[in-house]
């Protein structure tokens, strides 16, 4: 993950605040505002408030009860004043009951709910949080394992928007000493599998700073002989293509994409 010390950075939904603390201590950005989804009392109950206290002691603004999908919760954040907004390993919160699951998943699925979250993050950050004269960057760090790998992050989130997907880079947790990746809603660590940081901006790739551009890997260009749902191919024959399209993975990914497209049309 590329961090420029001159950037003003906002972190979103930072579980126990260990990522923000590591970012502040080891990368020293010009300005850092850290946010968590939970109220302070919930943070203290789930994870303790050690990192919260460290950030406050180091004069870092920390906002609790911050929901990136609900601007009405942003009363204490300075709008359009950031160069980079970061969302680490996002995942919709778990459901507390079957009734809540039925209410929030009515007519859709968890896959679509997660895509909605990421899309709203990108749109809200781009339109309301990023300084239009700055680099205007959004980072999402995710994993190449289920369920993260089933969201088609590179291609599906910015359909019908003016946001550009610029590429990906490795996320090395060793560069953020003390960072502990948490499960949503649970005081447990997530296995440190390989992380990938995906990058978006309202600006085109041609306006990227060279230092960041050199770290980014561009998405592959998929031809007609490839599967855009699964990023598979090219296929060597019609038989090869048909075998893939009848596979369980392809049918699952196709279903996710069709659900997502239907959800976008409804929205």
Secondary structure, 3 states (H helix, E strand, C coil): CCCCCCCEEEEECCCCCHHHHHHHHHHCCCEEEEECCCCHHHHHHHCCCHHHHHHHHCCCEEECCCCCCCHHHCCCCCCCCECEEEEECCCCCCCCCHHHHHHHCCCCCHHHHHHHHHHHHHHHHHHHHECCCCCCEEEEEEECCCCHHHCCHHHHCCCCCCCEEEEEEEECHHHCCCCCCECCCCCCECCCCCEEEEEEECCCHHHCCHHHHCCCECCCCCCCCEECCCCEECCCCHHHHHHHHCCHHHHHHHHHHHHHHHHHHHC
